[in-house]
Amino acid sequence: MNLRETATQIEQGQVSLGIELGSTRIKAVLINTHYETVSSGSYTWENKFENGVWTYPLSQVWEGIQSAYAKIQADVQSRYHASLTKISSIGVSAMMHGYLPFDKDGQLLVPFRTWRNNITGQAADELTKVFDFNIPQRWSIAHLYQAILNDEPHVKDVTFITTLAGYVHWQLSGRKVLGIGDASGVFPIDSQRLDYNQDFLDKFSSLEKVQKYPWNITDLLPEVIVAGHNAGQLTDFGAKLLDPTGKLQAGSLMAPPEGDAGTGMVGTNSVRKRTGNISVGTSAFSMNVLDAPLKKLHRDIDIVTTPTGDPVAMVHVNNCSSDINAWVGLFREFAEAIGAKLDTNKLYETLFDATVKSDPDAGGLTNYSYLSGENITKIDAGRPLFIRTPNAKMNLANFFLTQLYAAFAPLKIGMDILLNEEHVQTDVMIAQGGLFGTPVIGQQILANALNIPITIMNTASEGGPWGMAVLAKYAETGAKQPLADFLDEEVFNDPESMTLTPEPDGVKGYQKFIKRYQAGLPVESLAGQDITEEGKK
């Protein structure tokens, strides 16, 4: 679509907006009716570890959203000479799970507890036994039940709990709803009813420690809405929240808010059965859309859903790229110290490309990129840790390959359960995320690590907010056709992609690395224990 046609769509309000609140960036993307990106804006933020909890202040949520939107508004005016005053549809996405409890006056009762926290182990274990269904620590129901087990005083005052996407949607539209994919990280979903599992709701309500509270769990949870359906309209209040300048008009159709896993599936066209995708960033997760139930319960495999409610086997890991970014920062400081000014992309490219001269097993080096705890490897507290023996081959190529190997290691351990124990079959596995911004290197390493072909699509770089904008466009159709067909026929009718298959030497090298990695986990666990000034543990 040319500039004039796009400008006309902007003036007529035919564009759609997707907003995603990720772990390190809040990003907004505006698309036209051809699903092309018209403009984008972003805002960088970082979670904080305060009073034993990983959190973000809600004030920064709005600071970030308004900043990202303002950049789009200015860019649209500059490039298209058109004012952004009307938007046909809006969708909000955010990092999944976590805990945002509100009282009857709409006041947040405790600081936002994000997915990154490993503080609900007892609750997750007890609920898993009660339901005979895996409840991960980061799910909202685990946070609520842990607060009950802890006798936290705020629990008696809770009238509503939601996710970050659900909170933002509520403020923009006035409706307390969630898309079914995001809802599946709040409480288990019945994919036949397309709603919360009623049997599990009843079991939760009958728990002795729950019965003493004045509320019923069904009254606390957001309404579940499937992709393609109306989830409200942008209110006058919401329009002012999004655009404090007052130029944006109310009335935009609001799509059901989704989690970043759902938008990742949409952004990689991976919502059909037997398709899968992998998203890597601060955390990482794989999504495998199932064509049959798993044979048994696995504590390292979450059962969530697509935005239309189909069951998905999810492997979620808390740590991925943060340690890589920290080391890149160190190399940047060194470069600047010797007077070398390097573009960020060039710096990453240089370090990634250095790995082509590495030994397949990274020369015996080992790294643990745990900024926070990691459930899959049973590590409670994060301690980034690099280990080498006197005989290890310490050079730049091996060192940076170790960083990339470590970023994918917990995901590899979880995926082995699906591939080797459950024999889950996927016709295509598509990856997206910043680590693949440098061509080939990260993609090939992931293929070698998992020992499966990995595909990168040209649209995958657009990311979650683009996927959310596409879901907003789909909501305008009223789900007249299945989401999978809509994506195939309307959005991805001529996709460009590249697939890399595993390299035999790389596969063998990674297998050596992962054995070394797993053998050293007790060292990582010990590093995570508190050490006093006297050196006593």
Secondary structure as UniProt FT lines:
FT   HELIX           3..12
FT   STRAND          16..21
FT   STRAND          25..31
FT   TURN            33..34
FT   STRAND          37..44
FT   STRAND          48..50
FT   TURN            51..52
FT   STRAND          53..55
FT   HELIX           58..80
FT   STRAND          89..94
FT   STRAND          99..102
FT   TURN            104..105
FT   TURN            115..116
FT   HELIX           121..131
FT   TURN            137..138
FT   HELIX           140..149
FT   TURN            150..151
FT   HELIX           153..157
FT   STRAND          160..162
FT   HELIX           164..173
FT   STRAND          177..179
FT   HELIX           180..183
FT   TURN            184..186
FT   STRAND          189..190
FT   TURN            191..194
FT   STRAND          195..196
FT   HELIX           198..205
FT   HELIX           208..211
FT   HELIX           217..220
FT   STRAND          223..225
FT   TURN            227..228
FT   HELIX           236..242
FT   TURN            244..245
FT   STRAND          253..254
FT   STRAND          258..259
FT   HELIX           260..267
FT   TURN            268..269
FT   TURN            273..274
FT   STRAND          275..280
FT   STRAND          284..289
FT   TURN            299..300
FT   STRAND          302..305
FT   TURN            307..308
FT   STRAND          311..317
FT   HELIX           322..337
FT   TURN            338..339
FT   HELIX           344..354
FT   HELIX           355..357
FT   TURN            360..361
FT   HELIX           362..364
FT   STRAND          366..368
FT   TURN            375..378
FT   STRAND          385..387
FT   TURN            390..391
FT   HELIX           396..416
FT   HELIX           417..421
FT   STRAND          428..433
FT   HELIX           434..436
FT   TURN            439..440
FT   HELIX           441..450
FT   STRAND          454..457
FT   HELIX           458..462
FT   HELIX           463..477
FT   HELIX           483..486
FT   HELIX           487..491
FT   STRAND          497..500
FT   HELIX           504..519
FT   HELIX           521..527
FT   TURN            533..534
//
